Amino acid sequence: MKHTLLIIDDEIDNLDALERIFRKNYILLKASSGREALAHLANHKEISVIVCDQRMPEMTGVEVLEKSITTHPDTVRILLTGYTDIESIITAVNQGNIFRYLTKPWDPTDLANSIVQATQKYDLLQAIKNKNKELEVAYTNLQKLDEAKSKFMILINHELKTPLTVIINYLDLIKEQLTSQDLLTLIEKPIASSQRLQTIVENSLIIMKAQTDQLETTNQKVNLNSTIKEIIAIIKDKYDSELKKKKLTFNLNEINNKDSFFILIHEVYLKKILDELIKNAIQYASNDTEIQLKINKHAIENKVKFEIINKGNPISSEVKLQLITPFKLPANIMNHSKGIGLGLSVCETLLLKFNSNLNIEDSSQNKDEVRIHFSLPNTN
């Protein structure tokens, strides 16, 4: 598509000369006065470049260019003049917003190159405007998405979480009243399913809150020496039946009580992260093996490293990425009955809020050994 040029000069010979130079490559509009030029501006919305003479009767070139800014802000302006006084140049730049200043008699090659550069600038401005419009649309869509996420969180909280809690509580009450082993076995299924659904709801809420910046991220100074054993005791009790069923042993490396292990994180989130990682290790560990939790202080980086190790099948790079990406894990990667792949992605979501991340790797020495680790700032 050809660019439209508006050429303005009160000397007809100059207009004709300019027309001969540019008529093959551009759509030309000619004006021999400022008034005629303004009429063209009123009738043509798309004008890429204006080439205007400075010294004209009734209205100077700078005055014409200054008026054109209001109606055609993106149009690129070139001023032609036979005078080289510095005041004219300064006025043209400040008021006429010119792209280039050329003196008469002009060099045809220089003028042609200037027009090409001016049209390139115009195209760039149009591209930027179009991108800005696209960004505005995208931003509006994101705002709508955030609003939808917020409404979804309200739905989960009030329409799912509340009745689900009631169901679980009543199932627990019924279980306490039962004496028949057959009935106890039957009720274990709905209890387990309800608890699983409750975990899915809670994990989904964490991810949605993080994505909409509604997640509480206030740091707490957590003393691991007194906190970690309490956390592990709760987790081991919680998964005792699974550990026994798969004949798994769980070992926590002893923390040196002489050293202070203080980290910055919300304690509730630390418990959640360790719970999810240990649950994951138990679910996918080979039978009759050991699960380890190692906690060590890295003196150089001044960080505390948490590492969970279990024996299991190696994990491909593609699957590792899917494991930490919310709602991306396809059902055929793992046994669907064990979950929907939110556990590790919740850990990654929480750690990112505290400037850390989850690393999943296979041991180079033991191919069946899976290591998941993360680090948090150590502060004393």
N, C-alpha and C positions, 0 to 999 in steps of 0.2 A: 504494500500500500504506500502510495506516494505521500510525502510530507507537504503541507501547505505553507508557502512562504508569502508574507506580506511585505512588499518593497515600497518604500515611500521616498519620494524625491520630487522637489518642485521643478527640476530640470527634466524635460521630457526625453532628451537624448540619453541622460543617465538611466532613466527607466527602461528605455529601449535596449540599452547596452546590458543592463542587468537581466532583462527578459531573455536576451539571446544566450546568455551564459547558463541560465537555470531552467529554461522552459522544458527541456527534455527529461529532466530528473525530478521536477517538482511541480505541484499545482501552484500557479502564481496568481496573486492578487496584487493589483497595482493601484497606487494612490499618488496624486501629485500635490496633495495638501494634507494638513493634519485633520481637517474636517472630513475629507474623503476617507482617510485612514480609519477614523472612528466609526464611520458608517460600515466599513468592511468588518470591523471588530463586532459591531452590533449584529451583523447578519451571519457571521461565521463563528461558531463556538470552538472549532478545532483549528487553531493556527499554531504551527510548530515554532516558526521563527519569524521575527520581525527585523527587517533591515531598513534602517531609517536615517535619512540625512539630518544633520543637526540644524543648519541655517536655512530656515524656510520662513516665508511670510506668514503672519497671523499667529502661527504656533510653532515653537521650536521642536526639534526632534526629541529633546529631553522631556518636554511637556507631553508630547504624544506618548512616549514610552511610559511616563509616569501614570498617565490615565489608563494605559493598557494593563497595568498591574492589577487594577481592580477587577476588570472583566476577564482577563486571561493571565492568571497568576503563574501558570506553568510555562507559558510561552517564553522562549529564549530570545533575548534582545541584542542586536548588533547596531552600533552607531557608526555612521559614516560622516566625515567632515573634512573640509579643506583647511580647517584651522586647528592649530595644535596648542592653543593656550591652556594652561594647566587648570584654570578655573572651570572650563567647559568639561574637562575630563573628570574632575572631582564631582561636579554637579551630576554628570551622567551616571557615575558609579553610585552616588548616594541616593539620588532621586529616581533615576531611570532604571536602576537595577540591571545594568547592561552586562552581557557576557563577554563582549569583545569590543574594542575601540579601534577602528581602522581609519586611516587618513586617505584623502583623495590626492592624487589619482591612485586608486587601489591597484594592487597586483592581483590579476584574475586568479592565479593559482592559490595565492594566500587567502583570497576571499572565498574561493570554492572550498578550500580546506576548513575555513572557519565555519561555513555553513554545515559541512558534514559533521564537525565536532558539536555544533549547536544542536543538530537533529539527534545526535547520539545522547546528548545531555537530556533533551526532551524525552526521548524514549526511556532513559533511565528513570526520570522523574515519574513517568507514567507507570513504569514497572513497580516502583516503590509505592505509588498510590494504590495500585491494584493489590500489592502484597499487604499493605496496611488494611485495606478493606477485608481481605481474606483473614488477616489476624483479628480484626474486630469481630468478624463472624465466628471465628474459632473461639475467641475469648467469651463471646456471648453464649456459645454452646457449652463451654466449660463451666460458666456460671450456672447454666441450666442443669448441667450434670452434677455440679456440687450441690445444687438445691435438691436434685433428685436423690442424691446420696444421703443428704440430711433427712429427707422425708423417709427414705428407706431405713435409716437408723432409728427414727421414731417408730416406724412400723415394727421393726425387730424388737425394740425395747418394750413397747406397750402391747403389741398384738401377738407376739411370739414368746418373748422371754417371760413375761408375767404368767400367762397360762401354763407354760412349760414348767415353771418353778412349782406351780400348784400341783401339776400332775406328778412330778417327782416326789414332792412331799407326801402326797396321798399314797403313792405306791410304797414309799418307805413305811408309812403307818400300817398299810395293809400287810406288808411283809412281817412287821413285828407281831401281828396278831395271828399269823398262820402257824400251825403246828405240823401240818402234813408236809413231808419232804417233797412229795410230788408237786404240791401246789407252790412250794417255795422255789422249786426248779423252774416251774412255769413262769412265775412272776419275775425271775431274774432277767428274762429276755426283754420285756418292756422297760424294766429299770435301766438295763445297759443301753438300750436304744435311746431312751430319754436323756440319759447322761451324755451319750455321744452327740445327740442333737443340741444339747445345751452347750457343749464345747464348740460345735460348729458355729452356733449363734454368737458366742463370746468372741471367738477368733475373727469372725466376719466383722463384728463391731470394732475390734481393735484396728483392723486393716482400713475400714471405712473412715474411722476417726483420724487415723494417720494421714490418709489421702486428702482429707478436708481440713487439716490443721486443727483438729479439735482434741487431739490426744495430749493429755497432761505430760509434760516433759521436765518438770522440776527435778533437778538433781538432788539426791540425798547422799550424805556421806555414810556409806555402809561399811561396817566393820566385819570383814569376812571371818575373822577368827571366832567371833561369837555367833555369827549368823549362818554360816554355810552348813555346819553340822545339823543345825535345827532344820534347815531347808531339806537337806538330804534325808534326815530321819522321816520327815513327813512324806517325801516322795517314795522312799523305800516301803513305807507302810502302805501307801496308796497303790503301789504296783507289786505288792508282795505275792499275790496269787499268780500274776504273770511270770514273775521271776522263778517261782517254784515250778510252774508248769513247764517252762522251757529249760529248767535246771541251770539257771544263770546265776553267777555270782557278781556282786556289785562291790567295787573297791574305790575308795576315795583316798588319794594320797594325803598323807598327814601334812597339815599346814604348820610351818614352824611358828610356834607361839611366841618366840622371841622377836619375830618380825611383825610389824604392823601392816596388815593388809586392808587398807581403806580404798574403796573405789567410789566413783561418782556415777550413780544411776538411781533410778527410782526402785526401791526395794521390791515393790509388787511386781515390777517388770522383770527383775532378776529372777524372782521365783518362777514367773511364767516361762521365761526363756529356758531355765534349767529343767523345769518340768517337761516342756515340750521336747527338748533334746534327749533327755533320758528316756522318755516314753518312746520316742522314735528309735533310739538304740535298742530298747527292749523288743519292740515290734519286729525289727529286721535283723536282729542278731541271730546267729546260728545257735542251735540247741547245745547245751552243755559247754558254754564258753563264758568268758569273763567280760564285763563292762567296766570300764575305768573312767573316773573323773579326775583329771589332773588340774591343779591350780598352782601356777607358779608366777613369781614376780620377775619381770624383765627389767633388770637394773638400768640398762643403757637407755631403753625407750621409756622407762618409768611407767610401765603398764603391767597389769595383771592378766595373764593368759589363762583362759578356761579351755580345756580340751576333753572331749568325750570320745572314747575309743571303743569300738565293738568289732567283733568278727562277723563278717557278712559278705555278700556278693559285691564286687566292684561296681562303681557307679560311673556311667559315661558322662562326658562333659556336657552333652545336651541335656541329659536328665538332671544334672546338678543345677543348671540354670533354671530349669522348670520347677525344681523343688523349692527354690526361694522366690519364685514369682507367683503372686497371689492368683488363684483361680486358673492357672495355666497347666496344671498337671493332668494329663489324660488318664482315663481309668485303666488303660491297658498297661501302664508303666508299673503299677503296683497293684496288689490285691485290693480291690475297691472296698472290700468289707473293713479294711483297716483305717480308712479315712478318705478325705477328699484332697489331701495334699496341702492343707493350710498350716499345719504345725510349724514347719521350717520357715515358711514365708512369713508367718507371724513373728518368729524370732528375728528374721532379717528386717522386717518392718520396724520392730522395736529398737534393734541395734542401730539402724540408720538414724534414728532420732537422737541417738547419743554418740554420733560420729564414729560408729564402729560398723562391722559387717560380719556376716557368717562365711566361714571358709569350709568347704567340704573337699576332702582329698583322700585318696587311697595311699596307704603306706608303700613306699618304694621297696621296702624289705619284705613286708608281708602283704601279698596281693589281696588276701581276703580280709584285711584290716581296714576299716573305715574310720577316718578321723574327722571330727567336726570341731572347729575351734573358733574362738573370738577373743578379742582383747578389750579391756576397759581401762581408762586412766587410773593410775595409782596415785593417791594423794595422802600425805601424812600431816 
